[in-house]
Amino acid sequence: MQIKESSKEYDVCIVGSGAGGGMAAHELTQAGLDVLMLEAGGWFDSQDFAMFTWPYESPRRGASTPEQPFGEFDACFGGWDIEGEPYSTTPGTTFNWFRGRMLGGRTNHWGRISLRFGPDDFKSKSKDGLGDDWPITYDEISPYYDKVDRMIGVFGTNEDMPNEPGGIYMKPPEPRCYEHLIKDTCDTMDIPVIPSRLSIITESHNGRPACHYCGQCNRSCATHSNFSSPSVLLPPGLRSGKLEIINNAMVREVTYSNGKATGVSYVNKVDAQEYKVRAKVVILAASACESARLLLNSKSSDFPDGLANSSGVVGKYLMDSTGTSVAGLIPGMMDMPAHNEDGVGGMHLYIPWWLDNSKLDFPRGYHVEMWGGRGMPGYGFMGGIQNYNAMFQDGPKRSGGYGKGLKDDYRRYYGSVVGFSGRGEGIAYEDNYCEIDPNGVDKWGIPTLRFNYNWSDHEYNQVKHMQITLRSIIDEMGGHLLWDMPSKEDGYGITNPGQIIHEVGTTRMGDDPDTSVLNKYCQAHDVDNLFVVDGGSFVSQPHKNPTWTILALSMRASEYIVDQKNKGNL
C-alpha cells in the first residue's frame, strides 16, 4: 500500500478529541501553536442532534441501537462492541471496553459528574500500603482544578469534608421530590447527602447560556450549557485558525527516529489509504487503553516492546471503577400528583464517601449516585411493572397485565421507584493489563488488544458493603426492594471490569523510569517529545469520576509543553 506523507510539519499532533485531547488543543492553540488533531470517529455537532425529539416520534421509542447502546437518543456513538474493531480477553477474565467513535469521544456520553481527587487520593499507599503514591500532590494539581472550574463551569457546594475538596461552584439546582425524601432518610442514618458537582452551568458563563432544565443532557446540548469537548474546548481552537481536525483517522502507530517521536501514521477510514503526518510534539489522548495500544504497536529497534516502554509497564496497572446498583419501590411516592421535576440531566444530590476504611474490611471508598422520578416515558419504561403488585402482601389492588388495570398501575407507580448506584475505587494491580493480541487485527489490519482483569477480595467486600448500605436506605424509606441481594458467588452484584467506563492507568506516571511510563508532567521518560494526557497517566483511580482530573492534568501538561518549547527543549 502506498503511504501518503504530508509535507507540513505541525508544532503538535494530538490523537483523540475528548477531555484530554480537547483541553490540550484549547491550551496549545491559545498559546499560538499549530495543532493537528486526529479523531477516529466522525464529525459531531450537538445542534444537529435529537435534543427535543419525543420517544413516540421514533419507531424504536428510544431503544438502543448497535452504535448507541444507551439508547438511540444518547449522543455518544460507539459502544463496547464496534463492528470491525474487535478485542479479546485472556481465559477466565473479563473486560468490557467502551469506545466513543465521534468528535469529542466520550465527553458526549458521561454524566458530567465533576469531582476533584482529594489529598489522600494522591498518597493512598502511604495511608494503607496498597498500590503506589502519585508523584504529585493535591496542592500541585489544585490550581489547575481551579482553572478548569473557571473555564468550563461546574455547580455544587463547598462542604469542608475530608478528602472531598470543594471548588469554584455555581449555585446547584433544587433537589427533586424523591431526592428530598432520600436526604431526609439518610439524615436519620448519619449518611451525608450533598448537592452534586456537575459540569452543567446554572448561570450564563463564557458566552454559554445557563441550563434551561430540559433534563436531556445525555442527548448532548444544543445550547452548550453542559460540558463536552466539541461544545467548550474545540471551538476556540478552530476560531483561532491554529487547529486542524481530521476525522475518521484510525491511528496505526507513532513514528519514531533518532530518539524522537516524528509524527503519526493513520488509516483514513473513508478511503482506506494510509497517511503519515509529521509533528515536533506528539500527544496521545485516545483513551487509556487506545493510547497503550498505539504505544505497544509502535515498535522499533530502540523499542522492540513498544514505544516509550523500556519499563515494560505500558498496558499494566489497568483500573476501572467498581459498581453495583440497588432499586426499590417507595409506597409513600405512589399515586403522586403531577409535580415539577425540572432540572439537569442528572442527579441533583449524591452521597460522598463518609466512612473510615480502617474500621472496614476493604481499603478504599465509594460514592453513591441516585436516580428516580418521573422521567420521559420511552422504550422499556417501568419494565417489570407486572411484578409490582406482588410486593405488597395484601396489595392495594391486584390486576393483570392488560387494559385498564395495567394503565391504572402505570399511573399508581409512576415516579415511585428510586435507585442507587455505588461507584468505588479498585486497587491498581500489575497483573490487570491490556496487551497486543498476537492473533487479532481490526478491519484496517492494526493489531488489537487483549485484556486480563480480575477483581480482588478488596473490591468484592467493598461492593458487598454498597449493597447492604443501599438496601438499608430503601428499607428505612419504607420501600420494597426490586431484586434480592446478590450472592457471594455472583460477586455481590459487582459490574464487569470496564462497564463503568472509567478505565485508567495503562501509562502511569512516576519519578522512576524503571517502574513508570510518564513523568509528573505526562511526558514519556524515554521520548521527551511524547506526551499522554488521557487517563493512562493515573496511578490510582479513586471513586471520583476521572474526567475533571484528566482535564486538569492535560492543562498542566500543555502549560509545560509551551514552557519547554519556549526554552528550546522541545
N, C-alpha and C positions, 0 to 999 in steps of 0.2 A: 504494500500500500504506500502511495506517495504521501509524505508528510508535508503539509503546507506550513512554512515558517514565516512568522511576522517579522518584518524588518525593524519595527519600532521596539525600543526598549522602554518599558514603563518604570517609573520610580518604584511602584509596588504592585504586585499581583495578589489579590485576595481570592481564596477559594471558599465560596459559601457566602450567603447573603442574609443569614439570620442574625441573632443577637450579637455574637462576637464579630462576624464579618461586617454587619451593618454599622456597629459602633466604630470599628477600625476605619471603614470608608468615610464615615462622618468626620472623625477627628483628623485623618490624614489629608483629606481634600480641603478642609478648613485651614490646614497648615500650608496649603499650596502645592501638595504633591500630586503627581499624575498617577491615577489609580485605575487599574483594570480589575473588574470583579467577574468571576466565573461562577455561574449558577447552573446546577444540573437540571433544574426544572424550568417551567415556562414562566412567562411574564404574568404578573398578577396586579390588578388594581381593585382595591376594595370598593370603589364606587361603582364597579360593574357587577357586583355580586348581589345575591338574593337576600338583602338585608331585611326587607319587609314582606317577603313572599309568605303567604299563609300556607300551612301544610295541605289544606284541602285544594289548593291550586295545582298540586302535583299528583300524578297517578300513584306515586310511591308514598305520598303523605309524609315525606321526610325520612323515609327508611334509608339505611346505609347503602352505599354503592362500593364496588371494588376500589375506587380511588378515594372514597370518603367513608372510612369505617365508623366515624362518629355521626353519620347521617348526611344526607345529601345537601343540607344547608350549612354544614360545617365548612369553614373557609379553608381548611388545610387539605391539600391534595397529596396523597401518598399513602402511608399506612405501614403495617407490619409485613404485608406481603405485596410486592410490586412485580408485575409481570416483567420478566427479563432480568430481574435483579435478585437472584436467589442468595441465600446464606444458609449455613448449616450449623449443627451443634455436635459436640462430641457425645458418644454413647452415655446415656444415663444423666445428661444435664439438659437444662432448658434455658433458652434466652429468646425473647421476642424483640426484634429490632425494628423500631418505628423510624421511618424517614419521611420528611416533608419535601416533595419534589415541586418547588414553586419558588418564585421570588419572595424572599423573607423567611423561607423554610418554616420551622415550627413556631416562629413568633406569630404565625397566623392561627395557631391551634391553642396555645396554652391558656390557662385560666387567669393570667395576669396577677397571680399571687407573687408579690414582690417583697420578699423577706431578706433582710441582711443576715449574713452569718455573724455569730457573736464571738467575743474574745475567746471563750473556751473552745469554740469550734475549730480555731486555728491551732490550738495546742492540746488536742484531745489525748494524744499519747502521754503527755506529761500529767494528765489528770487520771487516766485509767490504765495506762500501759499498753493499749491496743493501737494498731495502725502506726501512723507516723505524724509528727507535727509538720505543719506548713513552714516554709522558710520565711514567711511574712506573718505579721501580726494584724490584729484588728485595727490598731492605731495607724498602721501603714495604709490600709485599704479604705479606712473610714472617709478620708477626704474625697475619694472617688465615688463612694456611695452617695455622698452629699451632692456631688456634681451631677450624678445620674438622676437623683431625685429632682434637682432643679431643672435639668434639661427635659426630662420626659414627663414628670408629674406623677404623683402617687398619693392616694388618700390613706388615712389611718390616724392613729393617736399614739402619743408617747406615754408609755405605761411604766417606765422605770422598773422593768422586770429583769432579773439576772439572765444574762446571755441572750436576751431578746432585744437588741438595741433598737431604739427608735430612729426616726429620720426626719426629713423636712416634708411635712404632710399637709395635704389639703383636708378639708372637713369631710369626714366619712358620711355616707348616706344613712338615713334612719333604718334601724333593724325592721325587718318584716314581722308580721304577727307570730309566725311559728318560731322565728329567731328570738323574739322576746320571751316566748314560753320556754325555749331551751335555756336561755340565760337565767331566767328565774329559777328553773330547776337546778342548774349547775351551781348557782349561788348557794343553795342549801347543801350542796355536796362539797363545797370548797374547791370547786374546779373553775379556774378562771375562764371567762368568755369575754373577749375584747373585740373592738372593731377590726375588720380585715384590713390588710395592707395590699391594695391592688393598684396597678398602674393604669387606672381609668380616671381621667381628670373630672373633678366635680366643680371646677371653675375654669373659665377661659384661660388658656396658657400657651404662650409662644405661638400665637396665631391659630390655635386649635380651639374650637368651641367646647364648652362643658358637655359632659354626657347628658343626653336627653332621656335616659332611663327607659329605653325600649327593651332592655333585658336580652338583647341578641348578640352579645359580644363574641360568641363562638362563630358568628357569621362574618366576622371582620366588621369594620366600622366605616361607613361612607363619610362620616364627619371627622374621622381620625381622632376621636375622643378617647379611644383606648390605644394601648401601645402595640405596635408591630413595627418591624424594621422598615417595610415599604411605606408606612404612614409617617414615621417620625425621623428615621435615621438616613434613609437614602435620598429623599427629595433635596435636602440642602447640597449634597454632593453633586447631584445631577444639575441643579441650578448653577453651580459653580463652574461647570464645564470641565471639571477635573476628574469626573467619574465616568467611566465607560463600563457598561454591563453587557456581558454576553450570556444569553440564556441557552438552555439545552446543551450545556457544555459538561460532559461527563469526563472528569479529570482522570487520567491514567496514572501519571506519576509527576513528581517534582524532578526536574532535570538538574544535573549537578556536574561541576567541573572545577578542578583545582581548589578544592576546599570551600567552594561557594555554591549555593543554590543559584541556578541561572535562569529559571523560569518554570514553566509548566507545560506538560503535554496533555491534550484532551481530545476526546472524540465528540464531534458535533452530532447530536442525536437525530438531527433532521436529515443531513446529507451523508451521514456515516463516514465522513472523512476525518482524518486525524490532523490536528493543528498543534503547533508549538508557539508559545509566546515567551518573550524574554522580559525579565524584570530584575531590578537591583536588589529588591527585597521580596520574599515570598511569605505570605501569611496564610496559614491553614485555619479555616473556621468552618469546616464542612460537617461538624458534629464530632463528638469524641471518637466514635468508632470509625467513621468515614475518614477522618484525618489520620488515625492509626493505620487504616488500610492503605492510604496513599503513601505513607512513610515506609511501610513494610513492602510495598510494591516498587519502591524507588531504590533499586539495588545498583551497586557499582563495585569496582574493585576496592574502593575505600570502605564501603558499607555493604558487604555481602549479605547482611541480615536485615537490610533496610536502612534508609537514610536517617541519620541522627540517632542510630540505635546501637552505639558502641556499648551501652549499658545492658542491652538485651531486655530493657524494660518496656519498650513500645508495645502497646496492646495489653499489658498486665495491669493489675490492680483496678480492673473494671468494677464499677459500682452502679447500682440503681437504688432508688428509694424502696423501702418496704411499703406494703399497702394492704389494707383489708377494709371491708365495709359492713355496716350493720344498719338495718332499717326497721321501723316499727309503725304500726297504725295507732294513732292517738285518739281515743274516743272523744276527748274534750274538743277536738277540732272537727268532728263530724257535723254535718248539716250546717256548715258555716254559711252565713250570708256572703254575697259577693263583697269583697273589700279591696282597697287599693294595695297592690303589691309592687308598685313602680320601683324600679331600681336598676342596678347594673346587672350585667350578665354574669353573675357570680354571687358568692356569699357576702353578706354584709357583716357577719361576725365569724370568728373562729376561735378555737381553743389552742393557745400556745402550750409548749411543754412546761409543766409546772411541778414535777416531782424530782426527788433526789435519787439518782441512779445507784448510789452507794447502798441504798436500802432495798434495792430491787434485784431480780435475778437476770437482768440484762443491762448492758453498759451504756446505751445511748438512747436519746429521747425520740419523741414523735409529736406532731401536732395533729389537730383534728379539724377537718373541713366538714361543713354541714350543708344539707340541701333539703328541699321540700317545697311546699307552697303550691300555688295554683298556676302551674306552667301552661304554656300554649299546647293544647291537645294536638297530637300527631301520631305517627306510626308507633305502635307499642304502648300507647297511652294507658296508664293504670293497668298494665299487664298483670294477670293473676287476680283480677278483681273477683272472679268467681269463687275464690277461696276466702274472701274477707269475712263473710258472714259466719263461717265456721270458727272464727277466732273467739266468738262470744258464746259462752256455754249455753245460754238461753237464746241469744241472738235477738237484736232489735227487730229483725224481720228475716224470715227465710225466703229465698227466692231462687229461681233458676237462672240460667244464663241467656235468657231471650226476652225480647219485648219490653213491656212496661216495667217489669221487675228489674231488669238489667239497667234500664235508664234511671230508675229510682236509685239504684245502688251507686251509679256514677255520680248523681247529684249528692248523695249522702256522704260518699267517701272522698269526693274531690277535695284535695288540699289537706287531707288528714294524715298523710304519710310523711314522716320525717326520716332522714338518713344521715349517717355519719361515715366519713372515710378517714381512716388514720393514714398518715404518711410519716414513715420513720427512717432513721439512719441505719444503714448497714455498714459493717466494718469492711475496710479495704484489705483484700487478701491477694497475694501474688498469684495464686492459682485460680482466680477468677479472671479470665482473659479472653481476648479475641486474637486470632492468628489467621494467616492466609491458608485457605483450604487447598491442599495440594491437588485436589481433583475438581475444583469448581471455578468456573468463569461465568461472567454475565454475558448478556447478548452482544456486548461490544468486545468480548474477548479479554476483559480485565479480570484478573484473579479475585475471587470473592472471599468473604470472611467465614471463619468457623469459630463458634463460641463455646466456651467451657465455663459454666457458672453453677454454683450451689449456694443456697443459704446455709448458715451455721445455726447452732442452738441459740446463739445470741439473738438472731433475727426471729426465730420461731417463738422464743419466750417473749420477745417484745410484742409480737402480733397477738399472742395469747392474751397479754395484758390489755391490748387495744380492745379485743373482743369482749373481755369481761367488763372493762370500764364502760364501753359504749352501750352494752346491753343493760348495765346498771342504770345509765341515764334514762334509757327508754322505760325501764321498769319504774323509776322514780316519777316519770311523767305519766304513769298510769297506762302505758302503752302495751301493745301486743306485738311481739317480735314476728317478723315476716318469715324468718327461717331459723332453724336450730343452730346451736353452737357447733361450729366445725370441729372435728376431732383432731387429735394429735396426728393421726395417720393422714389427715387431709391438710396438715400444716397449719391448723387453726385458721384456715381461710386465707393464707398469705398469697399475694399475687405472684405470678411468674416473674422472674427477673426480666426487666425490660418493659413490662406492661405499664409502669408508672411514667415511663418516658423521661427519666432523669439520668440517663447513663452518662457517667463522667469517669475521669481518672486514668485514661489509657496512655497519656503522655505526661505523667505527673511532673510537677516542679520540685526542685530541691537544690540544696547547696552542693551536694556531692554528685559529680558526673557519673560515678560508678553505679549509682542507685536511682538516678532520675534522668529525665529526658530534657527538661527545660530548667532554666534558672528562674529567679523570682520575678523576672520581667517577661516571662513566657517566651524567652529566647532559647533556641536549641543550644545546648552545651557544645555540640560537635560542629555546628554550622551557624556562624554568628549572624547571617542574614536570613535566617529561617525562624519564623515565629508560629506558635499555635495559640489561638485566642478563643477557642471554644471550651467546653467543659473538660477537655482532655487534661488540662493542667491541674485539675483538682487533686489534692492529697487525701481529702475525705469528702464525703457527701452528707453533711448534716441534714436533719429532717426538713430544713428550709428549701424551698424550690430554688434551683440553681441559677435562674436567668439573671437576677439582679447582680449576682457575683460575677457571672460571665461578662456582663456589661461593664462592671467596674474594672475588672482585670484587663479587658480589652482596651478600655480608655487609658488605663495606666501603661499598658504595653505600647500603645500608639504614641503617647507622650514621650516614652523612652526612645522609640524609633526616630521621632522628629529630633530629639536631642542628640542622638548618636549620629544622625545624618548631618546635622549642623556642625558637629565636631569632626566630621570626615571619617567616622569609624564605620559607616555602612555605605 
